[in-house]
Amino acid sequence: MASILIATNAGRAHVGPCVPVARELLRRGHAVYWYTGARHAATVAASGARFVEPQAGEFLDMDTVEQDFPELATMKPHQRGPWWVERVFVDPIPGQYQDLRKAATEFGIDVVLADSTMAAASLLHEIDGLLWATLSMAPMAIPDRDVPPFGMGWLPGRSPLHRLRNRLVAGIGDRLVMKAPLARMNATTGSVDQGFDPRLSAPGLSLTLRAEVDTLVLISNCPQVNNPCNGFHPTPIRVVVR
């Protein structure tokens, strides 16, 4: 039998659907562990799975996020989407990856079954080669010409006018509203993949390299706001060749 690690974001809509899955896996004789927010430990225990407590990783509980962050109530829809992506999904990635990696080693995990919004689980597959499968909790986030863009609160419609509206608003959202948060997600997952912690950089730090053979050095001169260096605020650097 296999050792399976379930990983879900913290929220009843994400935890609840996995309960029957965990029970069925246990019924088939598998060992089941479950990594999610601490507020859902009782639900995990009731399913029969073993709760894996977050340590380095942070979870913003989706059930209470508006009470925990009252400023959300004053945000417009186009501001709330990027806030959710960055705070709920992107910021926790490095710590969640550390927790998942530790659990995989400690419990001899064979496969990770993850909520589709848990980017840290995909890193466990990409970096460490662990088998990884997803269980989607958010079908409304899948693009469809008859379905309005995620988060707008509009009803679906199949008329040409509805489809035109959906296509235009989705295009604006992808190119303007969500571009920066999604780019930051790519940069964050990339920094974890490369073993680079952007929080380690500080003013005045230097790196010395010695070439022991004739060497051609190329430096990319492409400053942009999606670089994770310096907390996503890259500043000029000085290069000295001796």
Secondary structure, DSSP 8 states (H G I E B T S, - for coil): --EEEEE--SSHHHHGGGHHHHHHHHHTT-EEEEE--GGGHHHHHHHT-EEE--SS-----TTTHHHH-GGGGGS-HHHHHHHHIIIIIITTHHHHHHHHHHHHHHTT-SEEEEETT-HHHHHHHHHH--EEEEE-S-GGGS--TTS--TTS------SHHHHHHHHHHHHHIIIIITHHHHHHHHHHHHHHHTT--GGG--TT-------SS-----------TT--HHHH----------
